[in-house]
Amino acid sequence: MGVKNIAKLGKMIAQFLANFAPCFVRIQGRSLLSTYVQGLLSDVQRKNVEAILSQLFCAKVRQKLSPSEDVLTGELLTLEQVRRAANVYVSSIGLPPRRCSELYQAEVDRQAYYARRNAAAAKSHRKTRRKRLGKLGIDADQIKSVASKPAK
């Protein structure tokens, strides 16, 4: 997830919340919903139904922004990455643009590191699994599998 995508989260949150606007008769309720969801995306613990809403939002964003479902490429976005990016966005509201950019870049660098690390681990696990299957006399290339999501 790049700096531009983290910056886009605000617009995506607003679009997501617009779906709920008809539920509120007064404008104050709509603005409170935005504040409420910002709180949900923060690091505050002990959430219940709210956690489900934030999980759904993060899943939708992940589905929209993830360039690939293939973990080996390092491009697969996880829900945790989306949640952390949303948290960085929310925590940077009201900060000077330069500071926002610094926070966004720090999160991008952190996520890039873990994406590379996860890709290397997945590659290693896949290699180990193929060896185990080979010892059992199973040809891994003959096993049916689901095709990866094509890169955008």
VENWOZI-V128688 format. One line per field, one symbol per residue. burial: 1 if it has 16 or more other C-alpha atoms within 10 Angstrom, else 0. A space follows every 50 residues. Layout:
burial->???
This chain:
burial->11101110110110001000000000000100100011011100000000 00011011101110111111111111111011111111111100000001 10111011001100110111010000000100000000000000000000 00
